Amino acid sequence: MAAALMLQGCGSDVGKSVLAAGLCRLFANRGLTVRPFKPQNMSNNAAVTADGGEIGRAQALQAAACRSEPSVHMNPVLLKPQTEIGAQLVVLGRVAGTRSARDYQGGKAALLQVVLDSYRGLAAEADLVIVEGAGSPAEINLRENDIANMGFARAAGVPVVLVGDIDRGHVIAALAGAKAVLDPTDAALIRGFVINKFRGDPALFDSGRAAIARLTAWPDLGLVPWLRAASRLPAEDAVPLKPGNGAACKSARVRIAVPMLPRIANFDDFDPLKQEPEVALHFIPPGTALPGDADLVILPGSKATLADLAFLRAEGWDVDLAAHLRRGGRVLGLCGGFQMLGRRVADPQGIEGPPGEAPGLGLLEVDTVLTGDKVLRPVRGRGLGAEFAGYEMHMGRTAGAGLGAPFLDIAGEGPHGATAEDGRVAGGYVHGLFQSGAFRAAFLASFGARASGVDHDRIVDAALDEIAGVLERSLDLPALARIANLP
């Protein structure tokens, strides 16, 4: 059985995913076979595995950090929120239905064996497994039948390091408070703490670290500075999305607006565009009109297409889109956004919410019915004269005359997606298009903008190495190795 180490946090978005990815790369660079694992994840940002399953985007990133292919066993339970109280449940990469929050809490215990089997399978092929928790173990109201944090750690016998986020403040209280509320048996699994996202002179927090060690009796394993390279990694959930004003970037040759839909999904599609110097890409929050100076509006993927289409209309963004097109702007729809651009979207079986249908935006001559098995597959092809590699992840089938003017060409299959007659509206189901440097360059060239032409995975890979280097200098690695039981 492999050595193992679990990172848990004092809350969501304390940086566990990035630290886990950095440790995966650090130990992989030392010649170890490393695997990532997250028992339960909640995210609408997902990745497709080679065998046609889906896992959280963060675990796919961590697999890349290990230089390993992603597997459904790296994230055996994935929850994809569809409403305020319900989510699609994905088990071992496959949709297992929808669950209300109450129903899921009551049924978690049955998933523990699935989680343990996946973990043990990964541990059998690795020297080290880096495990990531979810939320916080201090949420003791969720402790019964827990499979994400201490419930898993205790069942699998995995030691825990607790991460505190100093950037959000009250980190001393967060760590000391966790020790105060945890069950003593759970608290005994915590072998040390790490302070994350520190800005400034580390010596200024020496007394704070000493206070935490005194209050918790947990060893201090290090202080990690603000990781600038993390901005070049795909984000796991919508917390990091920030609205902005496209007019602020005077050097931009192309201005792109993305409306922030409530159930936005797979928004890492836009990461490669954000990092191009001649692109100003901004997420537009509710209550704000789509900017009049945008060259392109991209309707993103959605976990609940009908609900987000209704929200788009309630915000008046459909009116803004019409004005944008009258001014000569362009529109691109990705996955759920592609479905919205058509004449009609129907969900007769209630796959993504209550059964129903609604007229689409009528900008493409296609109709979509949400039915059948979920499409999960990697794809390759050509578009705009350039090659791309991406993936499909969607419910529903789309048909109509608009498909006669395709947006892309899928290798081995042929035409895909649709383009309006005037060429200014297009859409398709392929995620990850802009990861491919050649396609991204061709796409931006159609707006008169230059692009690096570098495949985005090379940028991510360099960022992972940079983060691993920072962690090597910041953490007590001998102590972490002893905690993980590395030989």
C-alpha positions in Angstrom: 0.0 0.0 0.0 1.3 3.4 -1.0 2.2 6.2 1.4 -0.5 8.8 1.7 -1.2 12.3 2.9 -4.5 14.1 3.1 -5.0 17.9 2.8 -8.0 19.2 4.6 -8.9 22.9 5.0 -10.5 25.4 7.3 -13.1 26.1 4.6 -13.7 26.0 0.9 -11.3 27.9 -1.5 -8.4 27.9 1.0 -6.1 26.6 -1.7 -6.2 22.8 -1.1 -6.5 21.9 -4.8 -3.5 24.0 -5.8 -1.4 22.7 -2.8 -2.3 19.2 -3.7 -1.3 19.7 -7.3 1.9 21.3 -6.3 2.8 18.4 -3.9 1.9 15.9 -6.7 4.4 17.6 -9.0 7.0 18.1 -6.3 7.1 14.4 -5.4 6.7 13.3 -9.1 9.8 15.4 -9.9 11.6 13.4 -7.2 10.9 10.2 -9.2 8.0 8.9 -7.2 4.8 7.4 -8.8 2.2 9.8 -7.4 -1.6 9.7 -7.7 -4.2 12.3 -6.7 -7.5 11.4 -5.0 -10.5 13.4 -3.9 -13.3 11.2 -2.4 -16.1 13.6 -3.0 -16.1 16.8 -5.0 -18.7 19.4 -5.8 -18.1 21.4 -8.9 -19.6 22.2 -12.3 -16.1 22.3 -13.8 -15.4 18.8 -14.9 -13.0 16.9 -17.1 -13.5 13.9 -19.3 -11.3 10.8 -18.8 -10.0 8.6 -21.6 -12.6 5.9 -20.8 -15.5 8.3 -21.2 -16.1 9.2 -17.6 -16.0 12.6 -15.8 -14.2 13.9 -12.7 -13.6 17.2 -11.1 -11.4 19.6 -13.1 -9.0 19.9 -10.1 -8.3 16.1 -10.1 -7.6 16.2 -13.8 -5.1 19.0 -13.1 -3.6 17.0 -10.3 -3.2 14.0 -12.6 -1.3 16.2 -15.0 0.9 17.3 -12.1 1.6 13.6 -11.5 2.2 13.1 -15.2 -0.5 10.5 -15.1 -3.7 10.0 -17.2 -6.8 11.1 -15.3 -9.0 8.3 -14.1 -12.6 8.2 -12.6 -11.1 6.6 -9.5 -9.3 9.9 -8.7 -12.7 11.4 -7.9 -15.2 8.6 -7.5 -18.1 10.9 -6.3 -18.8 14.1 -8.0 -21.8 16.4 -7.3 -22.7 19.0 -10.0 -25.1 21.6 -8.6 -28.2 22.2 -10.7 -30.4 24.1 -8.2 -29.9 25.7 -4.8 -30.9 22.5 -3.1 -30.1 19.7 -5.6 -27.3 18.3 -7.8 -26.5 15.7 -10.4 -24.7 12.8 -8.8 -21.8 11.3 -10.7 -20.4 8.0 -9.4 -17.3 6.5 -11.0 -17.6 8.9 -13.9 -21.2 8.1 -14.7 -24.4 10.0 -13.9 -26.3 8.2 -11.1 -29.3 10.5 -11.0 -30.1 13.7 -9.2 -30.2 14.2 -5.4 -31.6 16.9 -3.2 -29.1 18.0 -0.5 -31.3 16.2 2.1 -31.5 12.9 0.2 -27.7 13.0 -0.5 -26.8 13.5 3.1 -29.0 10.5 4.0 -27.5 8.3 1.4 -23.8 9.1 1.7 -22.9 6.0 3.8 -23.6 3.7 0.9 -20.9 5.5 -1.2 -18.1 4.9 1.4 -17.2 1.5 0.0 -17.0 2.9 -3.5 -14.7 5.6 -2.3 -12.5 3.2 -0.4 -12.2 0.8 -3.3 -11.1 3.5 -5.7 -8.6 4.8 -3.2 -7.1 1.3 -2.6 -6.8 0.7 -6.3 -4.8 3.9 -6.8 -2.7 3.2 -3.7 -1.8 -0.2 -5.2 -0.2 1.4 -8.2 1.6 4.3 -6.6 4.3 5.2 -4.2 2.3 8.1 -2.8 -1.3 9.2 -2.9 -2.1 12.9 -2.2 -5.7 13.1 -1.0 -7.7 16.3 -1.0 -10.7 16.9 1.3 -13.7 19.0 0.6 -15.0 22.0 2.5 -13.9 21.8 6.2 -13.8 19.0 8.8 -15.0 21.6 11.3 -18.4 21.5 9.7 -19.4 19.0 12.3 -23.1 19.1 11.4 -22.0 17.1 8.3 -19.8 14.6 10.1 -22.3 11.8 10.3 -21.6 9.4 7.4 -19.0 11.7 6.0 -17.0 10.5 3.1 -15.1 13.7 2.1 -13.0 14.5 5.1 -12.6 12.8 8.5 -15.0 10.0 7.6 -12.7 8.9 4.8 -9.5 9.6 6.7 -10.5 7.5 9.6 -11.8 4.6 7.4 -8.7 4.6 5.2 -6.2 5.3 8.0 -4.8 8.4 6.2 -3.0 11.1 8.1 -4.2 14.7 7.7 -2.6 18.1 7.3 -4.9 21.0 8.0 -4.6 24.1 5.7 -5.5 27.6 6.9 -6.0 30.6 4.5 -4.4 33.7 6.0 -5.6 35.9 3.0 -9.2 35.8 4.2 -8.2 36.6 7.8 -9.0 35.0 11.2 -6.6 32.1 10.4 -5.6 31.6 14.1 -9.2 31.3 15.1 -10.0 29.0 12.2 -7.3 26.5 13.1 -7.7 26.7 16.8 -11.5 26.6 16.4 -11.2 23.4 14.3 -9.3 21.8 17.1 -11.9 22.9 19.6 -14.9 21.4 17.8 -13.5 18.2 16.2 -14.1 14.9 17.8 -10.9 14.0 19.6 -10.4 10.8 17.5 -10.7 12.9 14.3 -8.4 15.6 15.7 -5.8 12.9 16.4 -5.5 12.3 12.7 -4.3 15.8 12.1 -0.5 15.7 12.2 0.2 19.3 11.5 -0.9 22.6 9.8 0.1 24.7 6.9 -0.6 28.4 6.5 -1.5 29.3 2.9 -1.7 32.5 0.7 0.6 34.7 2.8 1.6 38.1 1.4 4.4 40.2 2.8 7.3 39.5 5.2 6.9 35.9 6.7 8.7 36.9 9.9 5.7 39.1 10.8 3.6 36.0 11.3 6.1 34.0 13.4 4.2 34.8 16.6 0.9 33.8 15.0 2.3 30.4 13.9 3.6 29.9 17.4 0.2 30.7 18.8 -1.5 28.2 16.6 1.0 25.5 17.5 0.4 26.3 21.2 -3.4 26.3 20.9 -3.7 23.2 18.8 -0.6 21.1 19.8 -0.2 20.5 16.0 3.2 20.9 14.4 3.8 23.9 12.2 4.7 22.5 8.7 5.3 25.7 6.9 4.0 29.0 5.5 3.2 29.1 1.8 3.4 32.6 0.1 0.8 33.8 -2.4 1.3 31.6 -5.4 1.2 33.9 -8.5 1.6 30.9 -10.8 -1.8 29.6 -9.5 -3.4 32.2 -11.8 -2.2 30.2 -14.8 -4.0 27.0 -13.5 -7.6 26.2 -14.3 -9.9 27.1 -11.4 -12.1 24.4 -9.9 -15.3 26.4 -9.1 -16.8 29.7 -9.7 -15.5 31.4 -6.6 -12.5 32.9 -8.4 -14.5 34.4 -11.2 -14.3 38.2 -11.1 -16.3 40.7 -13.0 -14.5 43.4 -14.9 -14.7 46.4 -17.2 -13.4 45.6 -20.7 -12.7 49.3 -21.3 -9.9 49.1 -18.7 -7.5 47.3 -21.0 -6.5 49.9 -23.6 -4.0 47.6 -25.4 -6.6 44.9 -26.1 -7.4 44.2 -29.8 -10.4 42.1 -29.0 -12.8 42.5 -26.1 -14.8 39.5 -25.0 -17.8 39.4 -22.6 -19.0 36.3 -20.8 -22.3 36.6 -18.9 -22.0 35.0 -15.5 -24.9 32.5 -15.6 -25.9 31.0 -12.2 -25.0 27.4 -13.3 -22.0 28.3 -15.4 -20.0 25.2 -16.2 -16.5 24.4 -17.5 -15.5 28.0 -17.5 -11.9 27.0 -17.7 -12.6 27.1 -21.5 -11.7 30.8 -21.2 -8.4 30.5 -19.3 -6.2 30.5 -22.4 -8.0 33.6 -23.8 -7.6 35.5 -20.5 -3.8 35.0 -20.7 -3.4 36.5 -24.2 -2.0 40.0 -24.1 -4.2 41.3 -26.9 -7.4 40.0 -25.3 -9.6 41.6 -22.7 -12.0 39.0 -21.4 -14.4 39.8 -18.6 -17.2 38.0 -16.8 -20.3 40.1 -16.6 -22.2 39.8 -13.3 -25.9 39.9 -12.9 -27.4 43.3 -12.8 -24.9 44.6 -15.4 -25.6 45.1 -19.1 -23.4 43.4 -21.6 -20.8 46.0 -22.6 -21.5 48.0 -25.8 -17.9 47.9 -26.9 -17.5 44.1 -26.9 -16.3 42.4 -30.1 -17.5 39.0 -29.0 -20.0 37.6 -26.5 -19.5 34.0 -25.5 -22.4 32.1 -23.9 -20.7 29.6 -21.7 -21.6 26.0 -20.7 -24.4 25.5 -18.2 -25.4 22.8 -15.8 -29.1 23.8 -16.2 -29.7 25.2 -19.7 -33.4 26.1 -19.4 -33.0 27.7 -16.0 -30.0 29.7 -17.1 -31.8 30.7 -20.4 -34.7 32.1 -18.3 -32.1 33.9 -16.1 -30.5 35.4 -19.2 -33.8 36.8 -20.3 -34.7 38.1 -16.9 -31.4 40.0 -16.9 -32.2 41.6 -20.2 -29.1 40.0 -21.8 -31.1 38.8 -24.7 -31.9 42.4 -25.6 -28.2 43.3 -25.1 -27.3 40.4 -27.5 -29.6 41.7 -30.2 -28.1 45.2 -29.8 -24.6 43.7 -29.9 -25.4 42.0 -33.2 -26.9 45.1 -34.7 -23.6 46.9 -33.9 -21.7 44.2 -35.9 -20.6 42.1 -32.9 -20.1 38.3 -32.9 -21.6 35.6 -30.6 -20.2 32.2 -29.8 -22.1 29.5 -27.8 -20.3 26.6 -26.1 -22.3 23.5 -25.1 -25.2 24.9 -23.1 -24.6 28.3 -24.7 -24.9 26.6 -28.1 -28.2 25.1 -27.1 -29.5 28.5 -26.0 -28.7 30.1 -29.4 -31.1 27.8 -31.2 -34.9 28.0 -31.8 -36.0 25.8 -28.9 -34.7 23.9 -25.9 -36.8 21.1 -24.5 -36.3 19.0 -21.3 -39.3 16.6 -21.4 -37.8 14.2 -18.9 -36.7 16.8 -16.4 -33.0 15.9 -16.7 -31.7 19.3 -15.6 -34.7 20.5 -13.6 -38.5 20.5 -13.8 -39.7 19.2 -17.2 -40.4 21.9 -19.7 -39.3 23.7 -22.8 -38.7 27.3 -23.9 -37.9 29.2 -27.0 -34.2 29.7 -27.6 -32.6 33.0 -28.7 -33.3 32.1 -32.3 -29.9 33.0 -33.6 -29.1 29.5 -35.0 -31.5 27.3 -37.0 -31.3 24.3 -34.5 -33.4 22.7 -31.8 -32.3 20.8 -28.8 -34.0 18.1 -26.8 -32.3 17.1 -23.5 -32.6 13.3 -23.7 -30.5 10.2 -24.0 -27.3 9.2 -22.3 -24.8 11.9 -21.4 -22.1 12.4 -24.0 -18.6 12.2 -22.5 -15.7 11.9 -24.8 -12.4 13.4 -25.9 -12.5 14.7 -29.5 -10.0 16.1 -32.1 -10.7 18.0 -35.3 -10.2 21.1 -37.3 -11.8 24.6 -37.3 -10.9 27.8 -39.0 -8.1 25.9 -40.8 -6.4 24.9 -37.6 -6.3 21.7 -35.5 -7.8 21.4 -32.0 -8.2 18.8 -29.2 -11.1 19.1 -26.8 -13.9 17.1 -25.2 -17.7 16.9 -25.2 -19.7 16.8 -22.0 -23.4 17.3 -22.4 -26.9 16.0 -22.3 -29.2 16.4 -25.3 -29.3 16.1 -29.0 -29.4 19.0 -31.4 -30.8 19.0 -34.9 -31.9 21.4 -37.6 -31.0 23.1 -40.8 -28.3 25.2 -39.1 -26.1 22.1 -38.9 -25.6 22.3 -42.6 -23.2 25.2 -42.0 -21.0 23.6 -39.4 -18.7 25.5 -37.0 -16.1 22.6 -36.6 -15.1 19.3 -38.2 -14.6 16.4 -35.8 -11.9 13.9 -36.9 -13.5 10.6 -38.1 -17.0 12.0 -37.9 -17.3 15.2 -39.9 -19.3 18.4 -39.5 -20.1 19.7 -36.0 -22.0 22.6 -34.6 -23.6 25.4 -36.6 -22.8 28.9 -38.0 -25.4 31.5 -38.9 -25.7 32.6 -42.5 -23.8 35.9 -42.0 -21.0 34.1 -40.1 -21.4 36.2 -36.9 -23.1 33.6 -34.7 -21.7 30.1 -34.2 -21.7 27.4 -31.6 -20.9 23.8 -30.8 -20.5 21.2 -28.1 -16.7 21.1 -27.9 -15.1 22.3 -24.7 -11.4 23.1 -24.5 -11.1 24.6 -28.0 -8.9 27.4 -26.9 -6.4 25.1 -25.1 -5.0 24.3 -28.6 -2.6 27.1 -29.5 -3.1 26.8 -33.3 -6.9 27.1 -33.1 -6.8 29.9 -30.5 -4.4 31.8 -32.8 -6.7 31.3 -35.9 -9.8 32.3 -33.9 -8.2 35.5 -32.6 -6.7 36.4 -36.0 -10.3 36.6 -37.3 -10.6 39.6 -34.9 -7.3 41.1 -35.9 -5.5 40.0 -32.7 -2.3 38.1 -32.4 -1.9 35.1 -30.1 1.0 33.2 -28.7 0.1 29.9 -30.5 1.3 28.0 -27.5 -0.8 25.0 -26.3 -2.2 25.9 -23.0 -1.1 22.6 -21.3 2.5 23.8 -21.7 1.7 27.0 -19.8 0.0 24.9 -17.1 2.9 22.5 -16.9 5.4 25.3 -16.3 3.1 26.8 -13.6 3.0 23.4 -11.8 6.8 23.2 -11.8 7.0 26.8 -10.4 4.5 26.0 -7.6 6.4 22.8 -6.8 9.6 24.9 -6.4 7.9 27.3 -4.0 6.5 24.5 -1.9 9.9 22.9 -1.7 11.3 26.0 -0.2 8.3 26.8 2.0 7.3 23.5 3.6 8.9 21.1 6.0 9.3 18.3 3.5 11.1 15.8 5.8 8.2 16.2 8.3 5.6 15.7 5.5 7.4 12.6 4.3 7.4 11.2 7.8 3.7 11.9 8.2 2.9 10.3 4.9 5.0 7.3 5.9 7.3 7.6 2.9 10.3 5.3 3.2 
